[in-house]
Amino acid sequence: MLDRSVEVFLDDLLEFVEDGKVVPIIGEELLRVGQNGDEISLYRYIADKLAERLAIPAASLPAEPNLNAVVCHYLQAGGRPEEVYPKIRPSRCCSSPGSTASNCS
């Protein structure tokens, strides 16, 4: 039996998922999107888009950057943490089955 506070938390979490306010991320290897004819992880796609939106040159990141590398680089360069989260926003490509990153903005 779950503690009542855990049960309430899980109920709230499931409601947020149903409302589309929270996207459950199961594992990086399970979530793939198409980009420029290649299949990459959703995390990699988000990291690439975040770096682009934060104006971080690709040359200053690892060959296959992840979110941690992008955010750390941004903060070490003097960026403010509160500027990061608004740059990670849902895109149309991830909202419907069968769509690809190549047709997203």
N, C-alpha and C positions, 0 to 999 in steps of 0.2 A: 504494500500500500504506500502510495506517495504522500509525502508531507503536504498539507493543505496549501501552503504557499507555492510549492512546486507545481501542484495541480492547477492552481489559478494562473501561474505563469505560462504553463503549457497551453491552457485554454486560450489565453490572450494571444500567445504566439500563433496558434493555429488560426485564430480569427484574423490576425494581421496578414497571414499567408493567403487566406481566402479573399481578403479585400485587396490583395495586390500591393500591400504596403511593405511586405517583407518577401524577399525571394530566397527560398531555401537553397543553399549551396551544399551539395552532397560531397563533391570531391572534384578537384581540378581536372582529373583525367576523364571524368564522365561528361563534362560540359564542353562541347566543341562547337566552333562556328567556322564558317568559310570566310576567308579573307584573301583576295587576289589569287584565287584558284587553289589556295592551300587550306588545309584544315588545321586550326590552332585552338588552344584552350581558350575558354571564355576569359579566364584571368589574364592571359597574355593579351588578348584583344583589349580588355579594359585598361591594362597597363600601357599599351601603345597609345590608346586614345587619351588617357590621362596625361602622358608625357607630351603629347601634341597640344592639348589644351593648356598645359602649364608652360608651354614654350621651352621644353627641355630638349636640347639637341640629341638626336639618336646616338651620335658619336660619344657622348658623355655617359652613356648607359651601357650595361653589359649587352652582348649580342642578342640575347633573348631576355629582355627585362621582365621582372615581375613587379607587382604593385609595391612591394616593400622597397625595391631598388629605386623606383620612381619617386616615391614619397620621401625616402631618405635623402636622395639627391636634392630634391626640391627644398627640404628643410635645411640641409647643410649649406645651400646656396642663399639662405636668408629668407626663404618663403615662410609664410605663416600657416600653421596647421588649419586654421578655420577657412582657408582658401581652397583646401584640397577637396573636401567632401562635396561642395557644390559642383565641382568639375566632374565628379563621377555621377552621371545621371543616366537613367534608363534610356535606351535608344530603341527605335522602332524595330530594329533587327532582332532583338531578343524577346520581343513580345508575341511573336507568332511562329508557330511551327513551320519549319521548312525555309524560313528566310535566312539570308546570309549577311555577314558583316559587309560584304562588298557593295550592298545597296543601301547602306546606312550613312547617315551624316555624322 
